[in-house]
Amino acid sequence: MMGRAALAVGAIAATAVAVTVAAVFLGRGAGRDGADKGIGGGAGGGDGTGAVAKSDGSSASSEELLILCGGSFRPPGEKLVAAFEKAAGVRCTMSFGGSEDLLPQVKLSRQGDVFITHDPFGDFVKDAGALSRWVVVGYLAPVLVVQRGNPKDIKSVEDLARPDLRACMSDPRYSTCGEMLVALLEKKGIREAVDKNVGNAVFRTHSQICNAVKMDHRDVGVAWNGIAFNFRDSVETVPIKEKFDKEVRVLVIGLNYTKRPAAVEKFLDFAAKEGPAIFTAHGYVKGGQ
């Protein structure tokens, strides 16, 4: 009996040691896994700087910013953010969409730290009680988009009413540009004639307008200057000389519910200094010139 009891005690002790050793090794393994996947913290989960290690060897700072960016501003927005990351060492993630689609994320979900958009969305953010401040980095203006060489000799907005033209435009229900164009056409008394030339070629995005002209599906369209600039190798633009009722600015907006106010301020200061040159280089200038 005593021999069997001793053997049982020995077996239990050996099992306990094995479990302890396994736990140690598993604990070490979990620590590496947490660091590789960017989860966890403390020893094994971070690098001692308040940042979390990621599997690609980079670090996601606690100041990482989420930038909501209107789809009309993707190329200059990406360039601005990349320059800021390099200069400030603050990591940023960008989320793209129509400004009208991103706005509910600000108003209802309180998502994002910075919002790159245009008038009148700055006022909408302010009305929602989410505005910290904004800086102006460029301007949007409607321009006439024509085929290379301007074979139809389109010179002015009045030409949109010519019976020999196939025209297209953005939907005024969703587009500030479309809304501005319709107001101008009504002021000139040519909206009905232009509507006949447009038919069902009313698009949600400005890229669709430029593509329709590029592919010779339409002779002329009206789009934002900056989007037309992206198609400069395949279409040409004709400035609209008339003065519109409103001036549309490109805004970089700081959102006041951010948990990273210092980083947001850094971004706004950087955008105020570097943003205008970047957006001007991408065609976002007054009057569409």
C-alpha positions as semicolon CSV with decimal commas, in nm:
position;residue;x (nm);y (nm);z (nm)
1;M;0,000;0,000;0,000
2;M;0,273;0,240;0,092
3;G;0,464;0,164;-0,232
4;R;0,158;0,228;-0,439
5;A;0,088;0,558;-0,258
6;A;0,444;0,672;-0,314
7;L;0,419;0,587;-0,682
8;A;0,091;0,782;-0,709
9;V;0,242;1,087;-0,542
10;G;0,541;1,072;-0,771
11;A;0,321;1,051;-1,078
12;I;0,116;1,351;-0,965
13;A;0,433;1,555;-0,905
14;A;0,570;1,466;-1,247
15;T;0,244;1,563;-1,410
16;A;0,246;1,900;-1,232
17;V;0,600;1,971;-1,350
18;A;0,508;1,881;-1,708
19;V;0,204;2,109;-1,698
20;T;0,413;2,393;-1,557
21;V;0,680;2,355;-1,826
22;A;0,418;2,342;-2,099
23;A;0,251;2,655;-1,964
24;V;0,581;2,841;-1,970
25;F;0,647;2,748;-2,331
26;L;0,290;2,819;-2,437
27;G;0,305;3,153;-2,260
28;R;0,619;3,246;-2,450
29;G;0,463;3,135;-2,775
30;A;0,146;3,342;-2,709
31;G;0,363;3,643;-2,637
32;R;0,529;3,618;-2,981
33;D;0,195;3,559;-3,151
34;G;0,045;3,865;-2,984
35;A;0,337;4,080;-3,096
36;D;0,332;3,946;-3,454
37;K;-0,038;4,015;-3,492
38;G;-0,027;4,352;-3,323
39;I;-0,235;4,249;-3,024
40;G;-0,167;4,254;-2,653
41;G;0,080;4,472;-2,472
42;G;0,350;4,475;-2,209
43;A;0,642;4,236;-2,237
44;G;0,625;4,058;-2,570
45;G;0,330;4,270;-2,692
46;G;0,506;4,598;-2,761
47;D;0,840;4,761;-2,808
48;G;0,844;4,971;-2,493
49;T;0,748;5,291;-2,677
50;G;0,374;5,274;-2,639
51;A;0,346;5,129;-2,990
52;V;0,224;4,782;-3,078
53;A;0,442;4,559;-3,291
54;K;0,292;4,430;-3,617
55;S;0,372;4,126;-3,825
56;D;0,546;4,333;-4,093
57;G;0,791;4,469;-3,838
58;S;0,632;4,815;-3,837
59;S;0,475;4,984;-3,538
60;A;0,125;5,126;-3,508
61;S;0,157;5,431;-3,285
62;S;-0,112;5,512;-3,034
63;E;-0,143;5,836;-3,236
64;E;-0,245;5,653;-3,557
65;L;-0,502;5,862;-3,745
66;L;-0,804;5,756;-3,949
67;I;-0,842;5,994;-4,243
68;L;-1,186;6,003;-4,409
69;C;-1,128;6,122;-4,765
70;G;-1,384;6,219;-5,027
71;G;-1,335;6,016;-5,344
72;S;-1,283;6,332;-5,550
73;F;-0,959;6,397;-5,360
74;R;-0,793;6,056;-5,360
75;P;-0,468;6,130;-5,552
76;P;-0,378;6,457;-5,373
77;G;-0,515;6,320;-5,045
78;E;-0,288;6,018;-5,064
79;K;0,009;6,238;-5,148
80;L;-0,063;6,472;-4,856
81;V;-0,100;6,185;-4,610
82;A;0,217;6,012;-4,732
83;A;0,414;6,335;-4,693
84;F;0,274;6,386;-4,341
85;E;0,359;6,032;-4,233
86;K;0,717;6,080;-4,352
87;A;0,757;6,422;-4,190
88;A;0,576;6,361;-3,861
89;G;0,624;5,987;-3,810
90;V;0,251;5,944;-3,744
91;R;0,089;5,647;-3,909
92;C;-0,238;5,710;-4,097
93;T;-0,513;5,491;-4,241
94;M;-0,735;5,630;-4,517
95;S;-1,101;5,552;-4,584
96;F;-1,248;5,667;-4,917
97;G;-1,604;5,736;-5,028
98;G;-1,841;6,004;-5,144
99;S;-1,853;6,293;-4,897
100;E;-2,226;6,237;-4,862
101;D;-2,153;5,873;-4,769
102;L;-1,875;5,957;-4,523
103;L;-2,072;6,229;-4,343
104;P;-2,298;5,982;-4,153
105;Q;-1,983;5,819;-4,015
106;V;-1,900;6,155;-3,860
107;K;-2,250;6,253;-3,750
108;L;-2,381;5,920;-3,626
109;S;-2,086;5,690;-3,559
110;R;-1,822;5,945;-3,457
111;Q;-1,564;5,769;-3,673
112;G;-1,246;5,919;-3,812
113;D;-1,004;6,181;-3,688
114;V;-0,974;6,398;-4,002
115;F;-1,219;6,452;-4,290
116;I;-1,096;6,569;-4,633
117;T;-1,400;6,706;-4,813
118;H;-1,544;7,025;-4,967
119;D;-1,807;7,290;-4,911
120;P;-2,078;7,265;-4,784
121;F;-1,975;6,957;-4,582
122;G;-1,771;7,169;-4,344
123;D;-2,094;7,336;-4,233
124;F;-2,263;6,997;-4,197
125;V;-1,982;6,880;-3,967
126;K;-2,015;7,202;-3,767
127;D;-2,392;7,159;-3,739
128;A;-2,332;6,806;-3,608
129;G;-2,116;6,947;-3,329
130;A;-1,811;6,756;-3,458
131;L;-1,592;7,042;-3,584
132;S;-1,257;7,126;-3,429
133;R;-1,130;7,348;-3,712
134;W;-1,054;7,327;-4,082
135;V;-0,792;7,448;-4,325
136;V;-0,843;7,526;-4,695
137;V;-0,611;7,340;-4,933
138;G;-0,770;7,399;-5,275
139;Y;-1,078;7,482;-5,479
140;L;-1,331;7,290;-5,683
141;A;-1,479;7,436;-6,000
142;P;-1,697;7,285;-6,274
143;V;-1,522;7,263;-6,612
144;L;-1,628;7,145;-6,956
145;V;-1,468;6,811;-7,043
146;V;-1,418;6,753;-7,416
147;Q;-1,240;6,503;-7,637
148;R;-0,874;6,552;-7,727
149;G;-0,838;6,827;-7,987
150;N;-1,190;6,955;-7,906
151;P;-1,334;6,832;-8,238
152;K;-1,678;6,983;-8,166
153;D;-1,524;7,325;-8,102
154;I;-1,692;7,364;-7,763
155;K;-1,611;7,701;-7,610
156;S;-1,875;7,785;-7,352
157;V;-2,153;7,650;-7,133
158;E;-2,406;7,773;-7,391
159;D;-2,270;7,512;-7,632
160;L;-2,421;7,242;-7,410
161;A;-2,757;7,337;-7,564
162;R;-2,643;7,284;-7,924
163;P;-2,866;7,020;-8,088
164;D;-2,568;6,837;-8,240
165;L;-2,404;6,757;-7,906
166;R;-2,425;6,455;-7,677
167;A;-2,377;6,586;-7,324
168;C;-2,349;6,437;-6,975
169;M;-2,345;6,573;-6,624
170;S;-2,350;6,473;-6,257
171;D;-2,672;6,411;-6,073
172;P;-2,774;6,733;-5,892
173;R;-2,947;6,524;-5,624
174;Y;-2,609;6,398;-5,504
175;S;-2,350;6,630;-5,657
176;T;-2,264;6,986;-5,563
177;C;-2,122;7,028;-5,914
178;G;-2,449;6,910;-6,071
179;E;-2,646;7,143;-5,845
180;M;-2,427;7,439;-5,945
181;L;-2,457;7,357;-6,316
182;V;-2,837;7,328;-6,307
183;A;-2,862;7,667;-6,131
184;L;-2,647;7,825;-6,403
185;L;-2,844;7,662;-6,687
186;E;-3,171;7,782;-6,539
187;K;-3,033;8,133;-6,502
188;K;-2,942;8,128;-6,872
189;G;-3,275;7,976;-6,971
190;I;-3,117;7,676;-7,147
191;R;-3,177;7,393;-6,903
192;E;-3,451;7,227;-7,111
193;A;-3,234;7,222;-7,424
194;V;-2,938;7,085;-7,229
195;D;-3,153;6,819;-7,064
196;K;-3,248;6,692;-7,412
197;N;-2,880;6,654;-7,501
198;V;-2,805;6,483;-7,171
199;G;-3,092;6,235;-7,180
200;N;-3,019;5,961;-6,927
201;A;-2,644;6,035;-6,916
202;V;-2,667;6,167;-6,560
203;F;-2,390;6,011;-6,354
204;R;-2,314;5,974;-5,985
205;T;-1,937;6,029;-6,016
206;H;-1,716;6,267;-6,211
207;S;-1,494;5,983;-6,325
208;Q;-1,794;5,835;-6,507
209;I;-1,839;6,167;-6,687
210;C;-1,475;6,181;-6,794
211;N;-1,481;5,818;-6,905
212;A;-1,795;5,876;-7,114
213;V;-1,616;6,155;-7,303
214;K;-1,292;5,958;-7,324
215;M;-1,471;5,657;-7,478
216;D;-1,659;5,880;-7,727
217;H;-1,993;5,792;-7,571
218;R;-2,047;6,165;-7,514
219;D;-1,909;6,480;-7,680
220;V;-1,896;6,692;-7,366
221;G;-1,949;6,670;-6,995
222;V;-1,925;6,891;-6,689
223;A;-1,705;6,768;-6,405
224;W;-1,490;6,894;-6,121
225;N;-1,156;7,039;-6,230
226;G;-0,951;6,803;-6,015
227;I;-1,118;6,488;-6,149
228;A;-1,080;6,608;-6,508
229;F;-0,711;6,663;-6,431
230;N;-0,676;6,291;-6,361
231;F;-0,788;6,224;-6,721
232;R;-0,562;6,487;-6,877
233;D;-0,393;6,229;-7,104
234;S;-0,722;6,140;-7,272
235;V;-0,951;6,447;-7,248
236;E;-0,920;6,825;-7,248
237;T;-1,093;7,087;-7,037
238;V;-1,253;7,419;-7,124
239;P;-1,300;7,661;-6,832
240;I;-1,651;7,787;-6,765
241;K;-1,616;8,165;-6,770
242;E;-1,937;8,244;-6,588
243;K;-1,919;8,314;-6,216
244;F;-2,112;8,062;-6,011
245;D;-2,324;8,158;-5,714
246;K;-2,092;7,977;-5,476
247;E;-1,721;7,912;-5,433
248;V;-1,636;7,556;-5,337
249;R;-1,330;7,506;-5,119
250;V;-1,145;7,184;-5,048
251;L;-1,132;7,143;-4,671
252;V;-0,920;6,937;-4,433
253;I;-1,133;6,913;-4,121
254;G;-1,024;6,815;-3,772
255;L;-1,295;6,623;-3,585
256;N;-1,335;6,729;-3,223
257;Y;-1,426;6,388;-3,083
258;T;-1,088;6,242;-3,174
259;K;-0,890;6,060;-2,907
260;R;-0,570;6,189;-3,073
261;P;-0,610;6,570;-3,068
262;A;-0,236;6,640;-3,068
263;A;-0,182;6,429;-3,380
264;V;-0,483;6,589;-3,550
265;E;-0,340;6,934;-3,481
266;K;-0,009;6,824;-3,632
267;F;-0,192;6,707;-3,943
268;L;-0,391;7,030;-3,978
269;D;-0,080;7,243;-3,940
270;F;0,099;7,029;-4,199
271;A;-0,199;7,046;-4,437
272;A;-0,214;7,425;-4,406
273;K;0,152;7,451;-4,502
274;E;0,191;7,178;-4,766
275;G;-0,164;7,109;-4,882
276;P;-0,227;7,406;-5,115
277;A;0,075;7,325;-5,333
278;I;-0,020;6,957;-5,354
279;F;-0,382;7,026;-5,446
280;T;-0,290;7,302;-5,693
281;A;-0,055;7,056;-5,867
282;H;-0,354;6,824;-5,909
283;G;-0,576;7,089;-6,068
284;Y;-0,783;7,202;-5,769
285;V;-0,764;7,574;-5,845
286;K;-1,009;7,863;-5,854
287;G;-1,216;7,894;-6,168
288;G;-1,092;7,563;-6,306
289;Q;-0,796;7,734;-6,474
